[in-house]
């Protein structure tokens, strides 16, 4: 896992160095602005090498100003995609179902069968709750990452605008 992250950081570092130096082969790679989803227009006739240099410097400035590193955010591990085994929702559901089933079963004459049936139904309900909780957490994580990227892009765009680009 660490090797994969280190490998990505090396690639990013090489790309930033090439952009900052205005190296011509950097144009064959995706620019920083396009990888961020930002579209700068060089309104003062800046050359592509100058734009690459400006983007590299603005990336570093925005990272320093916001404390956000988009490359680190992009390489953050995604939420687990395994089964929804949350915070005990199934066990709590089984216990509630068994208690309710035992009460109904006692009225019908067999508390044991009622408890067993209630536990099964309660486990299923608890599993549904676990899946809903997992989905809500994943959605919150996605919203937080989108908000973080929006904050970084705003700083990145402000820097580029200060250097004579129109940013959309």
C-alpha positions in Angstrom: 0.0 0.0 0.0 2.8 2.5 1.0 4.7 1.6 -2.1 1.7 2.4 -4.3 1.3 5.8 -2.6 5.1 6.5 -2.9 5.0 5.5 -6.5 2.1 8.0 -7.2 4.0 10.7 -5.3 7.1 10.2 -7.4 5.1 10.4 -10.7 3.4 13.6 -9.4 6.7 15.0 -8.3 8.3 14.4 -11.7 5.3 15.9 -13.5 5.4 19.0 -11.3 9.1 19.4 -11.9 8.7 19.0 -15.6 5.9 21.6 -15.7 7.8 24.0 -13.5 10.8 23.7 -15.9 8.5 24.2 -18.9 9.8 20.9 -20.3 8.3 20.2 -23.8 7.4 16.6 -23.1 5.2 17.7 -20.2 2.7 18.9 -22.8 2.2 15.3 -23.9 1.0 14.5 -20.4 -2.2 15.8 -18.8 -1.8 19.4 -17.5 -2.4 20.2 -13.8 -5.4 22.3 -14.6 -7.1 19.7 -16.7 -6.5 17.0 -14.0 -8.2 19.4 -11.5 -11.1 20.1 -13.9 -10.1 23.8 -14.2 -10.0 25.5 -17.6 -7.6 28.5 -17.8 -7.5 30.7 -20.8 -4.3 32.6 -21.4 -5.8 36.0 -21.9 -2.5 37.8 -22.1 -1.1 35.5 -24.8 1.0 33.3 -22.4 2.8 30.5 -24.2 2.1 26.8 -23.4 5.5 26.5 -21.5 4.7 29.7 -19.5 1.2 28.3 -18.8 2.7 25.0 -17.5 5.1 27.0 -15.3 2.3 29.2 -14.0 0.1 26.1 -13.3 3.0 24.4 -11.4 3.6 27.5 -9.3 -0.1 28.1 -8.6 -0.5 24.4 -7.6 2.2 24.8 -5.0 0.8 28.1 -3.8 -2.7 26.8 -3.5 -1.4 23.7 -1.6 0.5 26.0 0.8 -2.5 28.4 1.2 -5.2 25.7 1.8 -3.2 22.9 3.4 -4.8 20.6 0.8 -2.9 18.3 -1.5 -5.2 17.0 -4.2 -2.8 14.3 -5.2 -3.0 12.9 -1.6 -6.7 13.3 -1.6 -7.0 11.4 -4.9 -4.8 8.6 -3.6 -6.7 8.3 -0.3 -8.1 4.8 0.1 -11.8 4.5 -0.9 -14.4 3.5 1.6 -14.5 -0.3 2.1 -16.7 -2.1 -0.3 -17.1 -5.3 1.7 -20.3 -6.4 3.3 -22.2 -4.0 5.6 -21.0 -5.2 9.0 -21.5 -2.0 10.8 -21.7 -1.2 14.5 -23.8 -4.1 15.7 -27.0 -3.3 13.9 -27.7 -7.0 13.1 -27.1 -8.2 16.6 -29.3 -5.4 18.1 -32.0 -6.2 15.5 -31.8 -9.9 16.4 -32.1 -9.2 20.1 -35.1 -6.9 19.6 -36.8 -9.3 17.2 -36.2 -12.3 19.5 -37.7 -10.3 22.4 -40.8 -9.3 20.4 -41.1 -12.8 18.9 -41.0 -14.4 22.3 -43.8 -12.1 23.6 -45.9 -12.9 20.5 -45.0 -16.6 20.8 -45.9 -16.7 24.5 -49.4 -15.5 23.6 -49.7 -18.1 20.8 -48.3 -20.8 23.1 -44.7 -21.3 21.9 -42.3 -18.6 23.0 -39.2 -20.5 21.6 -40.5 -20.6 18.0 -41.7 -17.0 18.3 -38.3 -15.8 19.6 -36.5 -17.7 16.8 -38.7 -16.2 14.1 -38.3 -12.7 15.6 -34.6 -13.1 15.7 -34.5 -13.9 12.0 -36.7 -10.9 11.1 -34.7 -8.7 13.5 -31.4 -9.7 11.9 -32.7 -8.9 8.4 -33.9 -5.5 9.6 -30.5 -4.8 11.3 -28.7 -5.7 8.1 -30.8 -3.2 6.2 -29.9 -0.6 8.8 -26.2 -1.4 8.5 -26.4 -1.0 4.7 -28.2 2.3 5.1 -25.6 3.5 7.6 -22.7 2.4 5.4 -24.2 4.2 2.4 -24.7 7.4 4.4 -21.1 7.4 5.6 -19.8 6.8 2.0 -22.0 9.7 0.8 -20.6 12.0 3.5 -17.0 11.1 2.6 -17.7 11.9 -1.1 -19.2 15.2 -0.2 -16.3 16.1 2.1 -13.8 15.2 -0.7 -15.7 17.3 -3.2 -15.8 20.3 -0.8 -12.1 19.9 -0.2 -11.3 19.9 -4.0 -13.6 22.9 -4.5 -11.7 24.8 -1.9 -8.3 23.9 -3.5 -9.6 24.7 -7.0 -10.8 28.1 -5.9 -7.3 29.0 -4.6 -5.6 27.5 -7.7 -8.0 29.5 -10.0 -7.4 32.7 -8.0 -3.6 32.3 -8.5 -4.0 31.8 -12.2 -6.3 34.8 -12.5 -3.7 36.9 -10.8 -1.3 35.8 -13.5 -3.5 36.9 -16.3 -5.7 33.8 -17.1 -9.4 33.7 -17.3 -10.5 30.6 -15.3 -13.7 28.6 -15.7 
